[in-house]
């Protein structure tokens, strides 16, 4: 009994000690213990709490490192609305707002607010996410987002991981209710580190810290927020005890005394000159701060004056945000890197002489696209002007032409993918001859490592290889096994540290997952039935045929319709690869001049009754180039090796137009509705098209046949109303041989 009592006392002691250490480190900047000591005591507390679940406390220091994921967000009402504020981008408007406030308060009819008695506050505008913290009797009970201003999402599980947010107010006699509004943010260093990690994984980068913070706070797993080391600074109030404070300066001072952090740069101002001075002085130092700011918030200090001024339909009259103009600097362009994004887009990135911009040393900046380079006539060796989008992402504004050196070199876009050396496509096509029109340059190799995640998701999806159970989350989970066990993404996806690496970097890797059944069973929400169904689905996908494989590979200009048309013309992948270019675009060949036709086919004569391939003079060469590229050849080889069929299930030798007309369902429009036992919807559609039918998804007067399964819904009633012929499962089998 005494041992249990001692452990309970130790839990309370450790909580008090670790809370004090957190405050000393994160708020007072005066640590009272080493990191190693803190980690040792935290681990001891975690072990003790695990043995005493009856002492669970949502505000325990152990929650700082993140607890269990939640199922979803609940919506909460704000007791006091969280209103947005008006912005201004010039000093003239700020002065007008100041005079308007003085005039309105001077007209209150009671003579309470003479011009020389009205104080203002100037506070840095942090570029983060608005959050409301609610304390009851000193304990944090709720943290919520702004939402629509009246209702927001409960994000308490994530805010508890913010070390600067006190879980208990520092007072023996705390207020009964205190709602503190403030800004949650990702520190600049953490933001840069986060984007570096995402770039290394081939994920899309966050555009600015605000977006990254918003995504973090909306995560269901608090471990994600814990690893991103968010910060918080108070700047306003919601519901609070009467008499807690009479104005903003006093409110912030009371918050600080309770352990709630606020900006050190909050300034009291008594007139417009002092307001403008505060704005200018902060602009000189704001880029040295560890978080992003984009302006100063100016407000009337007195709460009584704020209430008298009231609000418009959009925002309070007593507050305004002054936004700073973006800083611009000159530097020299040294080189251009060519980066490949997850969609295959190749983006030029400037490599520059280092320049101090908005408080950080900048060496790289985006050049957007190659068309912009031509339009702005940017050359290597030029002096360029750079700025930052959202105060974070540097980009090139243009060239200082009068400083152009004689040896400045034109920037040459890559003609092969910089990552995989695969073929590229220029968009729009006319930009080939008019480069200033180019908006995108794309790697069209779906096996390019820069694009592999998106391509795997597409390949496994319905309408392509149709592998049930291999959706986006499962693919992410499997790929996350290759990450470090402490990686935030691995934690976010619920991949335990003991799960070994399961390779999934290529289409062919899907068909080797049966070798990793035990590892798959260790993943979050992957029980035996789910894993076995997944593996059965993968095995079934091996026999889907050439059309599905081509459609699933994400080849530029080859969707499901074009893939089926090619599969009708060629019996297997080897025949398709052996075909000359003109066979991929026979209709386009007939529209060419005799000379061009002879050059392509060896004959001036038009191709009799050219079949439809879905490809034309512009798209066929792009598809042909990819099919004969080294990456494509490797893909087909690897798929064959793991047992994927690359034979066509749709092959129909093309002789004349009469051959199609003689098919059993030639010219018929057919709709399938309801679940048909033993049949895959896509397979039915493909079989109908092989028989000459046009497969549609909606019933109309043009519909000839409706094939009905279980739970057909409204389509059956509409078909009966229109007199459409109706087939059941038995008739389908009888007519199609399925």
MOWO-V684352 format. One record per residue. N is the residue number from 0. RES is the residue in one letter. SS is DSSP state (H for helix, E for strand, L for the rest). PHI is phi in whole degrees, 0 to 359 (none if undefined). PSI is psi in whole degrees, -180 to 180 (* if undefined). Layout:
N;RES;SS;PHI;PSI, N;RES;SS;PHI;PSI
This chain:
0;X;L;none;-45, 1;X;H;295;-34, 2;X;H;298;-43, 3;X;H;297;-42, 4;X;H;298;-42, 5;X;H;297;-40, 6;X;H;292;-38, 7;X;H;294;-40, 8;X;H;295;-38, 9;X;H;295;-37, 10;X;H;301;-48, 11;X;H;296;-39, 12;X;H;295;-44, 13;X;H;295;-39, 14;X;H;299;-45, 15;X;H;296;-43, 16;X;H;294;-45, 17;X;H;289;-35, 18;X;H;299;-44, 19;X;H;294;-38, 20;X;H;293;-39, 21;X;H;300;-48, 22;X;H;298;-43, 23;X;H;297;-38, 24;X;H;281;-49, 25;X;H;269;-25, 26;X;L;252;-46, 27;X;L;269;-10, 28;X;L;54;38, 29;X;L;218;78, 30;X;L;301;145, 31;X;L;251;-3, 32;X;L;204;162, 33;X;L;284;163, 34;X;H;299;-39, 35;X;H;297;-42, 36;X;H;294;-42, 37;X;H;300;-47, 38;X;H;297;-38, 39;X;H;295;-44, 40;X;H;291;-36, 41;X;H;295;-42, 42;X;H;297;-41, 43;X;H;299;-43, 44;X;H;295;-42, 45;X;H;300;-42, 46;X;H;294;-41, 47;X;H;293;-42, 48;X;H;296;-35, 49;X;H;296;-31, 50;X;H;277;-15, 51;X;L;228;69, 52;X;H;298;-20, 53;X;H;291;-14, 54;X;H;260;20, 55;X;L;305;134, 56;X;L;223;116, 57;X;L;299;-18, 58;X;L;256;22, 59;X;L;292;148, 60;X;H;303;-24, 61;X;H;293;-22, 62;X;H;288;-13, 63;X;H;297;-26, 64;X;H;264;6, 65;X;L;95;135, 66;X;L;255;-149, 67;X;L;285;148, 68;X;L;298;150, 69;X;L;265;165, 70;X;L;281;-32, 71;X;L;179;173, 72;X;L;270;145, 73;X;L;251;149, 74;X;E;270;137, 75;X;E;234;149, 76;X;E;274;139, 77;X;L;276;126, 78;X;L;298;-37, 79;X;L;238;124, 80;X;L;306;146, 81;X;L;261;93, 82;X;L;276;153, 83;X;E;277;170, 84;X;E;235;155, 85;X;E;288;150, 86;X;E;247;154, 87;X;E;220;151, 88;X;L;242;9, 89;X;L;214;157, 90;X;H;290;-28, 91;X;H;300;-46, 92;X;H;294;-35, 93;X;H;296;-41, 94;X;H;294;-39, 95;X;H;297;-42, 96;X;H;299;-43, 97;X;H;301;-48, 98;X;H;294;-36, 99;X;H;294;-42, 100;X;H;299;-46, 101;X;H;298;-41, 102;X;H;295;-46, 103;X;H;295;-41, 104;X;H;289;-32, 105;X;H;288;-18, 106;X;L;260;16, 107;X;L;290;-11, 108;X;L;87;-10, 109;X;L;247;-5, 110;X;L;64;28, 111;X;L;277;-22, 112;X;L;236;84, 113;X;L;287;155, 114;X;H;305;-39, 115;X;H;274;9, 116;X;H;247;0, 117;X;L;264;118, 118;X;L;262;153, 119;X;E;234;164, 120;X;E;232;138, 121;X;E;245;124, 122;X;E;229;136, 123;X;E;304;139, 124;X;E;266;105, 125;X;E;279;136, 126;X;L;271;76, 127;X;L;225;-144, 128;X;E;237;128, 129;X;E;292;132, 130;X;E;224;144, 131;X;E;247;128, 132;X;E;252;130, 133;X;E;245;122, 134;X;E;249;136, 135;X;E;234;120, 136;X;L;53;37, 137;X;L;89;-5, 138;X;E;254;138, 139;X;E;290;118, 140;X;E;246;-18, 141;X;E;200;138, 142;X;E;229;134, 143;X;E;219;158, 144;X;E;279;168, 145;X;L;294;-41, 146;X;L;63;-130, 147;X;L;268;10, 148;X;L;98;-28, 149;X;L;252;-30, 150;X;E;224;141, 151;X;E;223;-177, 152;X;E;263;142, 153;X;E;285;113, 154;X;L;240;29, 155;X;H;303;-39, 156;X;H;301;-33, 157;X;H;274;-38, 158;X;H;293;-30, 159;X;L;300;-22, 160;X;L;278;-9, 161;X;L;281;113, 162;X;L;296;-28, 163;X;L;278;-8, 164;X;L;271;116, 165;X;L;291;135, 166;X;L;276;-22, 167;X;E;228;132, 168;X;L;291;147, 169;X;L;276;76, 170;X;L;196;141, 171;X;L;281;-20, 172;X;L;231;68, 173;X;L;289;161, 174;X;L;297;152, 175;X;L;297;-45, 176;X;E;224;132, 177;X;E;214;117, 178;X;E;254;121, 179;X;E;248;125, 180;X;E;262;142, 181;X;E;197;-168, 182;X;E;240;123, 183;X;E;270;144, 184;X;E;208;160, 185;X;E;260;122, 186;X;L;303;150, 187;X;H;304;-43, 188;X;H;297;-41, 189;X;H;294;-38, 190;X;H;297;-46, 191;X;H;297;-43, 192;X;H;298;-42, 193;X;H;299;-45, 194;X;H;292;-34, 195;X;H;297;-40, 196;X;H;294;-41, 197;X;H;293;-39, 198;X;H;297;-40, 199;X;H;295;-27, 200;X;L;266;1, 201;X;L;76;19, 202;X;L;268;157, 203;X;L;294;138, 204;X;L;280;151, 205;X;L;287;138, 206;X;L;287;-35, 207;X;L;204;166, 208;X;H;299;-32, 209;X;H;299;-47, 210;X;H;297;-41, 211;X;H;296;-41, 212;X;H;293;-43, 213;X;H;300;-44, 214;X;H;296;-37, 215;X;H;294;-45, 216;X;H;292;-23, 217;X;L;265;11, 218;X;L;284;143, 219;X;L;281;-16, 220;X;L;253;113, 221;X;H;294;-15, 222;X;H;295;-28, 223;X;H;295;-48, 224;X;H;296;-39, 225;X;H;299;-38, 226;X;H;282;-15, 227;X;L;262;1, 228;X;L;52;56, 229;X;E;294;158, 230;X;E;240;171, 231;X;E;210;138, 232;X;E;224;133, 233;X;E;282;146, 234;X;E;213;3, 235;X;E;192;-175, 236;X;E;224;159, 237;X;E;238;-123, 238;X;E;285;140, 239;X;E;202;163, 240;X;L;300;143, 241;X;L;298;135, 242;X;L;85;4, 243;X;L;299;-40, 244;X;L;200;152, 245;X;L;258;-8, 246;X;E;196;175, 247;X;H;295;-46, 248;X;H;300;-43, 249;X;H;293;-39, 250;X;H;300;-47, 251;X;H;295;-40, 252;X;H;298;-42, 253;X;H;295;-40, 254;X;H;299;-45, 255;X;H;299;-40, 256;X;H;294;-23, 257;X;L;268;1, 258;X;L;95;6, 259;X;L;269;123, 260;X;L;286;149, 261;X;E;214;166, 262;X;L;296;139, 263;X;L;281;-8, 264;X;L;257;14, 265;X;L;295;130, 266;X;E;232;134, 267;X;E;276;137, 268;X;E;228;141, 269;X;L;252;-9, 270;X;L;204;176, 271;X;H;294;-33, 272;X;H;298;-41, 273;X;H;290;-34, 274;X;H;297;-49, 275;X;H;296;-37, 276;X;H;296;-42, 277;X;H;297;-40, 278;X;H;297;-46, 279;X;H;291;-42, 280;X;H;294;-40, 281;X;H;292;-34, 282;X;H;301;-31, 283;X;H;286;-23, 284;X;H;245;-9, 285;X;H;297;-29, 286;X;H;282;-5, 287;X;H;270;-7, 288;X;L;282;156, 289;X;L;279;5, 290;X;L;224;161, 291;X;L;279;136, 292;X;E;229;152, 293;X;E;226;13, 294;X;E;173;-169, 295;X;E;233;137, 296;X;E;262;123, 297;X;E;249;132, 298;X;E;216;159, 299;X;E;288;135, 300;X;L;287;-48, 301;X;E;292;128, 302;X;H;295;-35, 303;X;H;297;-45, 304;X;H;296;-37, 305;X;H;300;-45, 306;X;H;297;-38, 307;X;H;291;-35, 308;X;H;288;-36, 309;X;L;69;-157, 310;X;E;227;159, 311;X;L;272;-171, 312;X;L;291;-16, 313;X;L;247;-37, 314;X;E;203;161, 315;X;E;295;147, 316;X;E;280;-18, 317;X;E;267;9, 318;X;E;214;147, 319;X;E;209;150, 320;X;E;249;124, 321;X;E;265;120, 322;X;E;263;133, 323;X;L;282;142, 324;X;L;292;151, 325;X;L;294;136, 326;X;L;284;143, 327;X;L;236;140, 328;X;E;224;158, 329;X;E;256;144, 330;X;E;203;-180, 331;X;E;253;135, 332;X;E;277;117, 333;X;E;266;-37, 334;X;E;195;176, 335;X;E;227;125, 336;X;E;269;153, 337;X;E;241;108, 338;X;E;256;145, 339;X;E;249;124, 340;X;L;272;179, 341;X;L;292;-20, 342;X;L;266;3, 343;X;L;93;-3, 344;X;E;291;129, 345;X;E;262;120, 346;X;E;243;130, 347;X;E;282;138, 348;X;E;234;128, 349;X;E;285;136, 350;X;E;253;119, 351;X;E;237;163, 352;X;E;297;135, 353;X;E;305;139, 354;X;E;219;141, 355;X;E;279;114, 356;X;E;228;121, 357;X;L;52;39, 358;X;L;89;-2, 359;X;E;230;154, 360;X;E;280;123, 361;X;E;248;130, 362;X;E;241;-15, 363;X;E;226;152, 364;X;E;207;150, 365;X;E;283;145, 366;X;L;251;10, 367;X;L;69;-78, 368;X;L;205;172, 369;X;H;286;-25, 370;X;H;295;-39, 371;X;H;294;-35, 372;X;H;299;-43, 373;X;H;292;-46, 374;X;H;300;-42, 375;X;H;273;-5, 376;X;L;52;54, 377;X;L;273;132, 378;X;E;229;154, 379;X;E;292;130, 380;X;L;105;-14, 381;X;L;291;153, 382;X;E;273;125, 383;X;E;239;158, 384;X;E;256;130, 385;X;E;235;153, 386;X;E;215;-175, 387;X;E;236;130, 388;X;E;280;125, 389;X;L;61;27, 390;X;L;67;8, 391;X;L;231;-53, 392;X;E;273;111, 393;X;E;287;142, 394;X;E;213;159, 395;X;E;271;122, 396;X;E;280;-44, 397;X;E;175;-169, 398;X;E;250;143, 399;X;L;269;90, 400;X;H;297;-32, 401;X;H;293;-13, 402;X;H;255;10, 403;X;L;292;127, 404;X;L;283;159, 405;X;L;294;-28, 406;X;L;266;17, 407;X;L;300;134, 408;X;E;251;140, 409;X;E;293;148, 410;X;L;273;123, 411;X;L;257;116, 412;X;L;296;149, 413;X;L;291;142, 414;X;L;261;-1, 415;X;L;225;160, 416;X;L;296;129, 417;X;L;294;-20, 418;X;L;268;-49, 419;X;L;246;-4, 420;X;L;65;19, 421;X;L;282;172, 422;X;L;292;154, 423;X;E;238;162, 424;X;E;231;141, 425;X;E;255;135, 426;X;E;235;131, 427;X;L;285;164, 428;X;H;303;-34, 429;X;H;293;-13, 430;X;H;291;-14, 431;X;H;301;-41, 432;X;L;265;-19, 433;X;L;231;80, 434;X;H;300;-22, 435;X;H;292;-15, 436;X;H;273;-10, 437;X;L;297;128, 438;X;L;248;-19, 439;X;E;203;145, 440;X;E;234;123, 441;X;E;236;136, 442;X;E;282;125, 443;X;L;258;13, 444;X;L;274;107, 445;X;L;293;-11, 446;X;L;268;3, 447;X;L;302;129, 448;X;H;305;-28, 449;X;H;290;-16, 450;X;H;241;2, 451;X;H;301;-39, 452;X;H;301;-52, 453;X;H;298;-36, 454;X;H;290;-37, 455;X;H;297;-43, 456;X;H;298;-44, 457;X;H;294;-45, 458;X;H;302;-42, 459;X;H;278;-10, 460;X;L;285;168, 461;X;L;296;136, 462;X;L;95;-19, 463;X;L;252;-109, 464;X;L;275;-12, 465;X;L;52;57, 466;X;L;264;102, 467;X;L;295;134, 468;X;L;95;-12, 469;X;L;255;66, 470;X;L;268;-170, 471;X;H;300;-48, 472;X;H;296;-42, 473;X;H;295;-41, 474;X;H;298;-44, 475;X;H;297;-41, 476;X;H;298;-47, 477;X;H;296;-45, 478;X;H;293;-28, 479;X;H;290;-17, 480;X;L;296;-20, 481;X;L;278;-9, 482;X;L;277;164, 483;X;L;299;140, 484;X;L;304;-24, 485;X;L;267;3, 486;X;L;293;138, 487;X;H;299;-37, 488;X;H;292;-39, 489;X;H;297;-43, 490;X;H;295;-45, 491;X;H;301;-34, 492;X;L;270;2, 493;X;L;72;40, 494;X;L;258;108, 495;X;L;300;150, 496;X;L;298;-25, 497;X;L;278;-5, 498;X;L;288;124, 499;X;L;287;167, 500;X;L;294;130, 501;X;L;248;110, 502;X;L;294;130, 503;X;L;207;73, 504;X;L;239;2, 505;X;L;210;152, 506;X;H;308;-42, 507;X;H;295;-26, 508;X;H;297;-28, 509;X;H;304;-39, 510;X;L;274;9, 511;X;L;247;5, 512;X;H;294;-21, 513;X;H;298;-22, 514;X;H;286;-13, 515;X;H;241;32, 516;X;H;304;-46, 517;X;H;298;-39, 518;X;H;291;-38, 519;X;H;297;-37, 520;X;H;294;-19, 521;X;L;275;-9, 522;X;L;283;156, 523;X;L;299;132, 524;X;L;62;31, 525;X;L;238;81, 526;X;L;280;178, 527;X;H;300;-44, 528;X;H;297;-43, 529;X;H;294;-43, 530;X;H;294;-43, 531;X;H;295;-39, 532;X;H;297;-39, 533;X;H;299;-48, 534;X;H;294;-35, 535;X;H;294;-40, 536;X;H;296;-38, 537;X;H;294;-41, 538;X;H;296;-41, 539;X;H;295;-34, 540;X;H;293;-21, 541;X;L;300;-27, 542;X;L;258;15, 543;X;L;294;-27, 544;X;L;100;171, 545;X;H;298;-40, 546;X;H;299;-44, 547;X;H;294;-39, 548;X;H;297;-48, 549;X;H;298;-43, 550;X;H;294;-35, 551;X;H;282;-21, 552;X;L;287;-12, 553;X;L;71;31, 554;X;L;292;133, 555;X;L;304;128, 556;X;L;76;6, 557;X;L;243;93, 558;X;L;267;-169, 559;X;H;296;-38, 560;X;H;293;-48, 561;X;H;296;-38, 562;X;H;299;-42, 563;X;H;293;-38, 564;X;H;295;-39, 565;X;H;293;-37, 566;X;H;291;-24, 567;X;H;287;-31, 568;X;H;273;-28, 569;X;L;235;133, 570;X;L;288;-23, 571;X;E;199;178, 572;X;H;294;-32, 573;X;H;294;-39, 574;X;H;294;-39, 575;X;H;297;-42, 576;X;H;289;-27, 577;X;H;280;-16, 578;X;L;288;141, 579;X;L;289;165, 580;X;H;305;-42, 581;X;H;296;-26, 582;X;H;290;-16, 583;X;H;275;-8, 584;X;L;214;53, 585;X;H;300;-37, 586;X;H;294;-38, 587;X;H;293;-34, 588;X;H;300;-40, 589;X;H;293;-18, 590;X;L;268;-1, 591;X;L;274;166, 592;X;L;291;162, 593;X;H;300;-41, 594;X;H;297;-45, 595;X;H;294;-38, 596;X;H;295;-42, 597;X;H;295;-37, 598;X;H;297;-37, 599;X;H;276;-45, 600;X;H;252;-14, 601;X;L;86;2, 602;X;L;218;146, 603;X;L;278;-16, 604;X;L;288;143, 605;X;L;297;155, 606;X;L;284;122, 607;X;L;292;132, 608;X;L;46;63, 609;X;L;296;134, 610;X;L;286;161, 611;X;L;273;128, 612;X;L;245;-15, 613;X;L;84;1, 614;X;L;241;146, 615;X;L;237;-168, 616;X;L;297;-29, 617;X;L;273;-39, 618;X;H;272;-33, 619;X;H;300;-45, 620;X;H;299;-33, 621;X;H;292;-45, 622;X;H;294;-44, 623;X;H;300;-44, 624;X;H;298;-41, 625;X;H;291;-46, 626;X;H;303;-31, 627;X;L;259;9, 628;X;L;281;161, 629;X;H;299;-43, 630;X;H;300;-40, 631;X;H;293;-43, 632;X;H;300;-40, 633;X;H;294;-39, 634;X;H;298;-49, 635;X;H;298;-40, 636;X;H;297;-45, 637;X;H;290;-37, 638;X;H;295;-41, 639;X;H;299;-41, 640;X;H;297;-34, 641;X;L;267;11, 642;X;L;93;14, 643;X;L;280;129, 644;X;L;285;128, 645;X;L;247;23, 646;X;E;271;152, 647;X;L;276;134, 648;X;L;266;-3, 649;X;L;248;0, 650;X;L;302;129, 651;X;L;218;103, 652;X;L;309;131, 653;X;L;269;118, 654;X;L;244;-60, 655;X;L;208;171, 656;X;H;299;-28, 657;X;H;296;-29, 658;X;H;297;-38, 659;X;H;289;-41, 660;X;H;295;-23, 661;X;L;275;-4, 662;X;L;292;149, 663;X;L;304;-37, 664;X;L;248;25, 665;X;L;304;128, 666;X;L;80;-2, 667;X;L;273;139, 668;X;E;261;122, 669;X;E;237;139, 670;X;E;238;139, 671;X;E;247;134, 672;X;E;221;148, 673;X;L;80;166, 674;X;E;275;127, 675;X;L;250;112, 676;X;L;303;131, 677;X;L;86;0, 678;X;L;234;141, 679;X;L;268;131, 680;X;H;305;-42, 681;X;H;293;-37, 682;X;H;295;-38, 683;X;H;298;-46, 684;X;H;299;-43, 685;X;H;296;-40, 686;X;H;296;-41, 687;X;H;298;-41, 688;X;H;292;-33, 689;X;H;296;-28, 690;X;L;271;8, 691;X;L;98;-1, 692;X;L;278;160, 693;X;E;257;118, 694;X;E;273;122, 695;X;E;244;170, 696;X;L;248;-7, 697;X;L;226;147, 698;X;L;273;131, 699;X;L;213;-175, 700;X;L;294;-18, 701;X;L;275;-8, 702;X;L;286;132, 703;X;L;262;-38, 704;X;E;221;136, 705;X;E;245;122, 706;X;E;263;124, 707;X;E;248;131, 708;X;L;246;-154, 709;X;E;285;146, 710;X;L;52;61, 711;X;L;289;-21, 712;X;L;74;-152, 713;X;H;287;-18, 714;X;H;296;-35, 715;X;H;295;-45, 716;X;H;298;-41, 717;X;H;292;-38, 718;X;H;296;-42, 719;X;H;296;-40, 720;X;H;297;-35, 721;X;H;268;-3, 722;X;L;75;29, 723;X;L;283;141, 724;X;E;295;135, 725;X;E;242;129, 726;X;E;248;143, 727;X;L;258;-173, 728;X;H;299;-42, 729;X;H;295;-42, 730;X;H;293;-37, 731;X;H;301;-48, 732;X;H;295;-39, 733;X;H;295;-42, 734;X;H;277;-31, 735;X;H;253;-17, 736;X;L;78;9, 737;X;L;292;*
